[in-house]
Amino acid sequence: MTTTAGVGMIVQSNLSTQGVSSGLLRHAWAADIELASLLEEPLFNNKDLTTPLKVGEKSKIPDSVFMDVTPPGKEGKAARDVTHTFMDALSGTGRYGNAQGVLGYEESAQLRYAKFYANDYGHGLAGETFGIDYRELTPTQVYQKANTLLAQWNGERKGYFARQAICESRSYNLTFAPMSLTQPLNPHCYVVSVAVGSQPSLPAYDSSATAYAEAVGVVLKATTYSNMHFTVANCLAIADILEGAYIKTVNIKGMDLYLCLTHPQEVARMLDPATTASWSSYWVTAAALQGKDMDLVIPGLVGVIGGKFAIVRDPRCPTCILGGTSTQYTFSFGYVKMGRYDTRTALATSNVSFNANMILGKGALAHYENEPMHYEEQRDEYGKFKNVGIFGSDGYQLPSYDLDTATPTSNRTEGSAVLFTQRV
């Protein structure tokens, strides 16, 4: 006990003087429990940039960025894959003048097709309905957060799968049985600072995924890393490459644009006024575009370069590590996965560690869902244990139109590209 100066009265200074250190202390619970903060999703699942593609109905490749492939009878259960047909433009020479007849010189229509795949996904969260542990956690309302946590997990899964499909053609769940598909590189992998004629397998996409990966690896290994950034000259050169590869811009608010999902590191570097050959006068900031409400259509928009590249700062932009040696190069992409699990590299090794920036054009990505997301419960031990799960079936993939007998130049995957820049 102590005395209060000027009073002389005995007062308590703390509970320890009464023999209480922990046993009799009371604890108050907050009314709710906090959820972990996550990176925001800047672009994917944006309805303003998505067009439904209804299978079985007359349709064309949409003018928007994303294709939402809708099977017949979506409210029920649909097939594990669907096929969409595509007709090539005519390429015949034609007949001219009044001495050349057309009869016998007609051209046959050239048809191609794309398959869109889906595979199951599921995840569960453990919970209880009574018992000592249930009573201890009840004040925090932790069990009431089950559906919220699972929905959050599914949203992060979609963002992860979408980016993976852009880089590796298909989402992770499609590699599991019964689909068991492979994940070849995006057929448009370009290296900034490399000339048009020296880009990997340009202009043809080799039908052998291994051969194409080797071609990309050879170019990456030979780059001058100090120039592997979005300089003005590099951006203008890449625009020519994209146009030559028939990757079409998307019209947004009257502007024809490529959406460039850019790693924050690259954005910061090129916004730095001290950077040589920065975006300078080629740069139109997002603030200057607000009259078009462009930032509402493209969340994360930083600005536009040269009237063509809409730079979107993507906090979940993938990275890539080039491994192996010549004839056996490997590509290890890193992603932000579910639950803040970040597998991206922090290294900046020259000619080894890269940022995988993504260019999105018209019809860049397809999402096929043949079983909508739904919640289910699992009960055991007389109902004490009640686990909640989320289930569905879908798939993300690049729309890739080809022939039954493919050739190195027959593939039509023309909606997206991966631009490799050196990590700094």
C-alpha positions as CSV (number, residue, x, y, z in Angstrom):
1,M,0.0,0.0,0.0
2,T,1.0,3.6,-0.6
3,T,-0.2,7.0,0.6
4,T,-1.4,9.8,-1.4
5,A,0.8,12.9,-1.0
6,G,-1.0,15.6,1.1
7,V,-3.8,13.3,2.2
8,G,-2.3,10.4,4.2
9,M,-5.0,8.0,3.1
10,I,-4.0,4.4,2.3
11,V,-4.8,3.5,-1.3
12,Q,-4.3,0.5,-3.6
13,S,-1.7,1.0,-6.3
14,N,-2.3,-2.3,-8.1
15,L,-3.9,-5.7,-7.7
16,S,-0.5,-7.4,-7.2
17,T,-0.5,-6.0,-3.6
18,Q,-3.6,-8.2,-3.0
19,G,-2.0,-11.3,-4.3
20,V,-3.6,-11.2,-7.8
21,S,-1.2,-11.5,-10.8
22,S,-3.4,-13.5,-13.2
23,G,-5.8,-16.0,-11.7
24,L,-8.5,-13.5,-10.8
25,L,-8.0,-11.0,-13.6
26,R,-11.1,-10.5,-15.8
27,H,-10.8,-10.3,-19.6
28,A,-13.2,-8.5,-21.9
29,W,-13.9,-9.7,-25.4
30,A,-14.4,-7.4,-28.3
31,A,-17.8,-7.7,-29.9
32,D,-16.3,-8.9,-33.2
33,I,-13.2,-10.4,-34.6
34,E,-10.9,-8.9,-37.2
35,L,-10.1,-10.5,-40.5
36,A,-6.7,-10.3,-42.1
37,S,-6.2,-7.6,-44.7
38,L,-5.6,-8.7,-48.2
39,L,-4.4,-7.2,-51.5
40,E,-7.2,-5.7,-53.5
41,E,-8.2,-7.1,-56.9
42,P,-7.7,-4.3,-59.4
43,L,-9.1,-5.8,-62.5
44,F,-10.2,-9.4,-62.8
45,N,-14.0,-10.2,-62.4
46,N,-14.7,-6.6,-63.6
47,K,-18.2,-6.8,-65.1
48,D,-17.5,-3.7,-67.3
49,L,-14.7,-5.6,-69.0
50,T,-16.5,-8.9,-69.4
51,T,-18.8,-10.3,-72.1
52,P,-20.8,-13.5,-71.7
53,L,-20.1,-16.2,-74.4
54,K,-23.1,-18.4,-74.5
55,V,-22.2,-21.9,-75.8
56,G,-24.7,-23.2,-78.3
57,E,-25.8,-19.8,-79.5
58,K,-24.5,-17.7,-82.4
59,S,-21.6,-15.7,-81.0
60,K,-18.3,-14.1,-81.8
61,I,-15.1,-13.4,-80.0
62,P,-16.2,-10.5,-77.7
63,D,-14.9,-7.0,-77.9
64,S,-14.2,-6.9,-74.2
65,V,-11.1,-8.2,-72.3
66,F,-12.7,-11.2,-70.6
67,M,-14.9,-14.0,-71.8
68,D,-17.4,-15.5,-69.4
69,V,-18.2,-18.8,-71.0
70,T,-21.7,-19.8,-70.1
71,P,-22.8,-23.4,-70.7
72,P,-26.3,-24.3,-71.6
73,G,-28.4,-24.8,-68.5
74,K,-25.9,-23.2,-66.2
75,E,-28.3,-23.5,-63.2
76,G,-27.7,-27.2,-63.4
77,K,-24.6,-29.2,-64.1
78,A,-22.7,-29.0,-67.4
79,A,-20.0,-30.8,-69.2
80,R,-16.3,-30.7,-68.1
81,D,-15.4,-29.0,-71.4
82,V,-17.1,-27.1,-74.2
83,T,-16.1,-26.2,-77.7
84,H,-16.3,-22.9,-79.5
85,T,-15.7,-22.6,-83.2
86,F,-13.8,-19.9,-85.0
87,M,-13.6,-19.2,-88.8
88,D,-10.4,-17.8,-90.3
89,A,-10.4,-14.8,-92.7
90,L,-10.1,-15.7,-96.4
91,S,-6.5,-15.6,-97.6
92,G,-6.9,-16.6,-101.3
93,T,-5.3,-14.6,-104.1
94,G,-8.6,-13.9,-105.9
95,R,-9.2,-13.5,-109.6
96,Y,-9.0,-10.2,-111.5
97,G,-9.8,-8.7,-114.9
98,N,-12.3,-9.9,-117.5
99,A,-10.3,-12.9,-118.6
100,Q,-10.1,-14.7,-115.2
101,G,-13.1,-16.6,-114.1
102,V,-13.8,-17.6,-110.5
103,L,-15.1,-21.1,-111.2
104,G,-12.6,-23.7,-110.0
105,Y,-10.7,-21.2,-108.0
106,E,-13.0,-21.0,-105.0
107,E,-11.5,-21.0,-101.5
108,S,-12.6,-23.5,-98.8
109,A,-13.5,-22.0,-95.4
110,Q,-10.8,-22.7,-92.8
111,L,-12.3,-23.6,-89.4
112,R,-10.6,-23.7,-86.0
113,Y,-11.9,-24.5,-82.5
114,A,-11.1,-23.8,-78.9
115,K,-12.0,-26.0,-75.9
116,F,-12.8,-24.4,-72.6
117,Y,-12.2,-26.7,-69.5
118,A,-13.4,-26.8,-65.9
119,N,-12.4,-28.9,-62.9
120,D,-13.6,-29.1,-59.3
121,Y,-12.3,-26.9,-56.5
122,G,-13.2,-27.1,-52.8
123,H,-12.0,-25.9,-49.4
124,G,-13.3,-26.4,-45.9
125,L,-13.2,-24.6,-42.6
126,A,-13.4,-26.5,-39.2
127,G,-16.0,-25.5,-36.6
128,E,-18.0,-26.6,-33.6
129,T,-21.5,-26.1,-32.3
130,F,-21.1,-26.8,-28.5
131,G,-18.4,-27.8,-26.0
132,I,-15.8,-26.0,-24.0
133,D,-13.8,-24.8,-27.0
134,Y,-17.0,-23.5,-28.6
135,R,-17.9,-21.6,-25.5
136,E,-14.4,-20.0,-25.2
137,L,-14.5,-18.8,-28.8
138,T,-18.2,-17.8,-28.9
139,P,-17.7,-14.2,-27.7
140,T,-15.4,-13.5,-30.7
141,Q,-18.1,-14.7,-33.2
142,V,-15.3,-16.7,-34.9
143,Y,-17.8,-19.4,-36.1
144,Q,-20.0,-16.8,-37.7
145,K,-17.1,-15.8,-40.0
146,A,-16.9,-19.2,-41.8
147,N,-18.8,-18.1,-45.0
148,T,-17.0,-14.8,-45.1
149,L,-13.6,-16.5,-44.9
150,L,-14.4,-19.0,-47.6
151,A,-15.8,-16.4,-49.9
152,Q,-12.6,-14.4,-49.4
153,W,-10.5,-17.5,-50.1
154,N,-12.5,-18.1,-53.4
155,G,-12.0,-14.5,-54.5
156,E,-8.2,-14.8,-54.0
157,R,-8.2,-18.1,-55.8
158,K,-9.8,-16.5,-58.8
159,G,-7.2,-13.7,-58.9
160,Y,-4.4,-16.3,-58.6
161,F,-5.9,-18.6,-61.3
162,A,-6.5,-15.7,-63.7
163,R,-3.0,-14.4,-63.6
164,Q,-1.6,-18.0,-63.8
165,A,-3.7,-18.6,-67.0
166,I,-2.3,-15.4,-68.5
167,C,1.3,-16.6,-67.9
168,E,0.9,-20.3,-68.2
169,S,-2.2,-20.7,-70.5
170,R,-4.3,-22.6,-67.9
171,S,-5.2,-22.4,-64.2
172,Y,-3.8,-24.7,-61.6
173,N,-6.9,-26.8,-61.0
174,L,-6.9,-27.9,-64.6
175,T,-3.7,-29.8,-64.0
176,F,-5.4,-32.3,-61.7
177,A,-7.3,-35.4,-62.7
178,P,-9.5,-36.0,-64.5
179,M,-8.5,-33.0,-66.7
180,S,-4.7,-33.5,-66.2
181,L,-3.8,-30.6,-68.6
182,T,-0.3,-29.1,-69.0
183,Q,0.6,-25.5,-68.6
184,P,2.6,-24.2,-71.6
185,L,3.9,-20.6,-71.6
186,N,1.7,-17.9,-73.0
187,P,2.4,-18.0,-76.8
188,H,3.2,-14.3,-76.7
189,C,6.1,-13.9,-74.4
190,Y,8.1,-10.8,-75.2
191,V,11.2,-9.2,-73.7
192,V,11.4,-5.4,-73.6
193,S,14.6,-4.0,-75.1
194,V,14.7,-6.9,-77.6
195,A,14.2,-6.0,-81.3
196,V,11.1,-7.3,-83.2
197,G,13.1,-9.8,-85.3
198,S,14.8,-11.2,-82.2
199,Q,11.8,-11.9,-80.1
200,P,11.1,-15.6,-79.2
201,S,9.8,-17.5,-82.3
202,L,8.4,-14.3,-83.7
203,P,6.1,-14.2,-85.7
204,A,5.2,-17.9,-85.4
205,Y,4.3,-19.7,-82.2
206,D,5.9,-23.1,-82.2
207,S,3.3,-25.8,-81.7
208,S,5.8,-27.6,-79.4
209,A,5.5,-26.1,-75.9
210,T,9.0,-27.3,-75.1
211,A,10.6,-25.7,-78.2
212,Y,8.9,-22.4,-77.5
213,A,10.0,-22.3,-73.8
214,E,13.5,-22.9,-75.0
215,A,13.3,-20.0,-77.4
216,V,12.0,-17.7,-74.7
217,G,14.8,-18.9,-72.3
218,V,17.5,-18.2,-74.9
219,V,16.3,-14.6,-75.4
220,L,16.0,-13.9,-71.7
221,K,19.4,-15.3,-70.9
222,A,21.0,-13.0,-73.6
223,T,19.4,-9.8,-72.5
224,T,21.1,-6.6,-71.5
225,Y,19.4,-6.4,-68.1
226,S,20.1,-2.7,-67.5
227,N,17.7,-1.8,-70.4
228,M,15.0,-4.3,-69.6
229,H,12.4,-1.7,-68.4
230,F,9.4,0.2,-69.7
231,T,11.4,3.1,-71.2
232,V,9.7,5.2,-73.8
233,A,11.6,3.6,-76.7
234,N,10.8,0.1,-75.4
235,C,7.1,0.8,-75.0
236,L,6.8,2.1,-78.5
237,A,8.6,-1.0,-79.9
238,I,6.4,-3.3,-77.9
239,A,3.3,-1.7,-79.3
240,D,4.5,-2.5,-82.8
241,I,5.2,-6.1,-81.8
242,L,1.7,-6.5,-80.3
243,E,0.0,-5.1,-83.4
244,G,2.1,-7.5,-85.5
245,A,1.0,-10.4,-83.4
246,Y,-2.7,-9.4,-84.0
247,I,-3.3,-8.6,-80.3
248,K,-6.1,-6.1,-80.6
249,T,-6.7,-3.1,-78.3
250,V,-9.9,-2.7,-76.3
251,N,-12.1,0.4,-76.7
252,I,-12.7,1.8,-73.3
253,K,-14.5,5.2,-73.0
254,G,-13.6,6.0,-76.6
255,M,-9.9,5.1,-76.2
256,D,-8.3,2.1,-77.9
257,L,-6.0,0.6,-75.2
258,Y,-3.9,-2.3,-74.2
259,L,-4.3,-3.0,-70.4
260,C,-0.8,-3.4,-69.0
261,L,-0.9,-5.0,-65.5
262,T,2.4,-3.8,-64.3
263,H,4.5,-4.8,-61.3
264,P,4.6,-2.0,-58.6
265,Q,8.4,-2.1,-58.8
266,E,8.3,-1.2,-62.5
267,V,5.7,1.5,-62.0
268,A,7.8,3.1,-59.2
269,R,10.9,3.0,-61.3
270,M,9.3,4.7,-64.3
271,L,7.5,7.3,-62.3
272,D,10.8,8.4,-60.8
273,P,11.9,11.6,-62.5
274,A,15.5,10.7,-62.0
275,T,15.1,7.6,-64.2
276,T,16.7,7.9,-67.7
277,A,14.2,7.7,-70.6
278,S,11.2,7.9,-68.2
279,W,7.7,8.2,-69.5
280,S,8.0,12.0,-69.4
281,S,5.7,13.8,-71.9
282,Y,4.3,10.4,-73.2
283,W,2.5,10.0,-69.8
284,V,-1.1,11.0,-69.3
285,T,-2.0,10.6,-65.6
286,A,-5.1,9.0,-64.4
287,A,-6.1,12.4,-62.9
288,A,-6.2,13.8,-66.4
289,L,-8.5,11.0,-67.5
290,Q,-11.1,11.5,-64.8
291,G,-13.4,13.3,-67.1
292,K,-13.8,9.9,-68.9
293,D,-14.3,8.1,-65.6
294,M,-11.6,5.8,-66.8
295,D,-10.5,5.0,-63.2
296,L,-13.9,3.6,-62.5
297,V,-13.7,1.1,-65.4
298,I,-10.1,0.2,-64.7
299,P,-9.4,0.1,-61.0
300,G,-5.7,0.6,-60.3
301,L,-5.2,2.8,-63.4
302,V,-2.1,4.9,-63.0
303,G,-2.1,6.5,-66.5
304,V,-1.7,6.0,-70.2
305,I,1.5,6.0,-72.2
306,G,1.6,7.1,-75.8
307,G,-2.2,6.9,-76.0
308,K,-2.0,3.1,-76.1
309,F,-0.8,1.5,-72.9
310,A,-3.1,1.8,-69.9
311,I,-0.8,1.2,-67.0
312,V,-2.5,-0.6,-64.2
313,R,-0.5,-1.0,-61.0
314,D,-1.1,-4.6,-60.1
315,P,0.0,-5.4,-56.5
316,R,-0.4,-9.1,-57.3
317,C,1.7,-9.1,-60.5
318,P,3.7,-12.3,-60.9
319,T,7.4,-12.8,-61.0
320,C,9.5,-15.4,-62.8
321,I,12.8,-17.1,-62.2
322,L,14.6,-18.5,-65.2
323,G,16.3,-21.8,-64.3
324,G,18.1,-24.6,-66.0
325,T,20.5,-24.3,-68.9
326,S,20.3,-24.1,-72.7
327,T,18.1,-26.9,-74.1
328,Q,16.5,-27.3,-70.7
329,Y,15.3,-23.9,-69.5
330,T,12.7,-23.8,-66.8
331,F,10.3,-21.1,-65.7
332,S,9.2,-20.8,-62.1
333,F,6.4,-18.2,-61.8
334,G,5.6,-16.7,-58.4
335,Y,2.1,-15.6,-57.5
336,V,0.2,-14.1,-54.5
337,K,-2.0,-17.1,-53.6
338,M,-4.7,-17.5,-51.1
339,G,-4.3,-16.2,-47.5
340,R,-1.5,-13.8,-48.2
341,Y,0.8,-16.6,-49.3
342,D,3.3,-14.9,-51.6
343,T,5.5,-17.2,-53.6
344,R,7.0,-14.3,-55.7
345,T,10.8,-14.0,-55.8
346,A,12.5,-11.2,-53.9
347,L,15.7,-11.7,-55.9
348,A,17.0,-9.3,-58.5
349,T,19.6,-11.5,-60.1
350,S,20.6,-10.3,-63.6
351,N,19.1,-12.4,-66.5
352,V,17.5,-14.7,-63.9
353,S,14.8,-12.8,-61.9
354,F,12.1,-11.1,-63.9
355,N,8.7,-9.3,-63.4
356,A,6.0,-10.9,-65.5
357,N,3.9,-7.9,-66.6
358,M,0.7,-8.9,-68.4
359,I,-0.7,-7.2,-71.5
360,L,-4.5,-7.7,-71.9
361,G,-6.3,-7.1,-75.2
362,K,-9.5,-8.1,-76.8
363,G,-10.6,-11.6,-75.7
364,A,-7.6,-12.0,-73.4
365,L,-8.9,-14.5,-70.9
366,A,-11.8,-17.0,-70.7
367,H,-13.5,-18.2,-67.5
368,Y,-15.6,-21.3,-67.9
369,E,-17.8,-22.3,-64.9
370,N,-19.9,-25.4,-65.2
371,E,-20.9,-25.7,-61.5
372,P,-21.5,-22.4,-59.6
373,M,-20.0,-21.9,-56.2
374,H,-22.0,-23.2,-53.3
375,Y,-21.6,-23.9,-49.5
376,E,-22.0,-27.3,-47.9
377,E,-21.9,-28.5,-44.3
378,Q,-20.3,-31.6,-42.7
379,R,-21.5,-32.7,-39.3
380,D,-20.0,-35.4,-36.9
381,E,-19.9,-36.5,-33.3
382,Y,-23.6,-35.9,-32.6
383,G,-23.5,-32.6,-34.4
384,K,-20.7,-31.2,-32.3
385,F,-18.4,-30.7,-35.2
386,K,-19.9,-28.6,-38.0
387,N,-17.4,-27.9,-40.8
388,V,-18.3,-25.6,-43.7
389,G,-17.0,-26.0,-47.2
390,I,-17.1,-24.2,-50.5
391,F,-17.4,-26.1,-53.7
392,G,-17.7,-25.6,-57.4
393,S,-16.1,-26.2,-60.8
394,D,-14.5,-23.8,-63.2
395,G,-11.4,-23.0,-65.2
396,Y,-9.4,-20.1,-66.5
397,Q,-7.6,-20.4,-69.8
398,L,-6.3,-18.5,-72.8
399,P,-8.8,-18.7,-75.7
400,S,-6.7,-20.8,-78.1
401,Y,-8.1,-21.7,-81.6
402,D,-6.3,-24.3,-83.6
403,L,-6.6,-27.1,-86.1
404,D,-6.8,-30.9,-85.4
405,T,-3.5,-31.2,-87.1
406,A,-1.6,-28.3,-85.6
407,T,1.3,-26.6,-87.3
408,P,3.8,-24.0,-85.9
409,T,1.8,-21.2,-87.4
410,S,-1.8,-22.5,-87.0
411,N,-2.5,-21.5,-83.4
412,R,-4.7,-18.4,-82.8
413,T,-4.1,-17.2,-79.3
414,E,-4.2,-13.4,-79.8
415,G,-5.6,-11.8,-76.7
416,S,-2.7,-11.4,-74.3
417,A,1.0,-11.3,-73.8
418,V,3.6,-11.5,-71.1
419,L,6.2,-8.8,-71.0
420,F,9.3,-9.7,-69.0
421,T,11.3,-6.9,-67.3
422,Q,14.3,-7.2,-65.1
423,R,13.8,-6.9,-61.4
424,V,15.7,-4.1,-59.8
